[in-house]
Amino acid sequence: MSVRCGKKRKLVVDHEAEKSLYGSFVSAANAVSTLYSQAVQQQRRASAQASRQALERVVTFLLSQNPGSEVVSKAVMLQFLQSEYESIEGGEHLPHVFPAPQISLAGTGCPMHCPA
C-alpha cells in the first residue's frame, strides 16, 4: 500500500511586503518610545513646578507670620503644613492623616503632629 503525500507547495516570499511591514512596525515602536519619553519629561516638569509652588506657599506663610519676628512656632508651622497636606488636589490616594507621629506639644494642651 502506498501512501501518497500531498505536493509540497513552494513558499513564495514577498520581500517588498516584508520590508514594508517591518518598516511600519519600527515606525510604530519609535512613536510609542517617543510618546513615553515625552510623558516622562512632562511628568518631571510638572513635579518640579509643584515643588516650587509648595515652597513658595511655605515662604509666603513664614513671611506673613509675626512680621517683626524671626521665629514661627512649631505648632503654627505644623498646623499650616497639615492644612496644606489636607488640601492637596487629587490627594484621595494619600493617607487621611498628616504623615507624622502624634505627640503633645508642651504648653498647648492639644495633640499635634510632629515630623519624624
N, C-alpha and C positions, 0 to 999 in steps of 0.2 A: 504494500500500500504506500503510495507516495503522497506526501503532504505538500501541498502547493502553497508557498508563502506568497503573500501579495507583493506586487512590484514595489521596490523602494523608489520613492519619489526623490528627485534631486531637489535639494533645498535651494531656493532662489533667494539670494540676499540682495536687498536694495540698499546699497551703501549710501546713496544720497539721502534716503529716508531715515536711515540710522543716524547719519551725521546731523540731520535736521532735528530729529528727536533729542539727541544728545545736546545739541546747542540750546534747544528750548529748556531742557532740564537745567543746564548750567545757568542760563539766564534767570530762571525762577529761583534757583538756590541762591544766587548772588543777590537777587532782590530781597529775599527773606533775610539774608545776612545783613544787608544794608538797613533794612527796616528795624531789625533788632538793635543794631549799633546805634541808630538814631534814637530809639526809645530809651536805651540805657543812658545816653548823653542827656536827653531831655529830663530824665528822672534825676540825674545828678544835679543838673542846673536847678531844678525845682526844689530839691532838698537843700541846696546851698542857699537859695533865696529864702526859704522858710526859716533856716537857721539865722540868717541875717535879720529877718523881721523879728524873730523871737528875741534876739539880743537887743535890738533897737527898743522893743517894748520894755525890756528889763531896765535898760539905761534910762529911758523916759520915766519909768516908775521911780527909780532910785533918785533921779534928779528932782522929782516932784515931792518927795518925802523930806520933810524938815529942811527946807532950802538953805538955812543958815548953818546946818549941822553936817558933819562928815559921817554921822552914824545913823544907820537904819536898823531897828531891832530885828532880831532873828524871827520873832513871831510875826511881825509885819511882812517881812520878806517871804516867809513860808506861806503865809495866807495869800499873798499875791501870786506866788508860784502855783499854789493849789487851785486858785480861781482860773489862772491861765490854763492849767492842765485840764480842768473840767470843761473849759470852753473850746477845746480843740475840735475843729471841724472834722467830721469823718472819724471821730475817735471811738466809734462803737466797739471796735476791737480792743481798745485799751482797758486795763483794769479799772474798776469803778472807783477805786481808792487811790489817792496820790501815792506813788510808789516810794514810800519811806516808812520806817518803823514808827509806831505810835509811842510818843513819850509825853510827859507832862512838863511844861516849861515852868521853872520856879517863879513864883510870884504872880502867875497869871491865873492859876486855879483851873485852867482848862487844858485838855489834852491837845497837843499839836503834833504835826508830823515833822520829823527831823531827818535831814539827809543822812544816809548811811555812811 
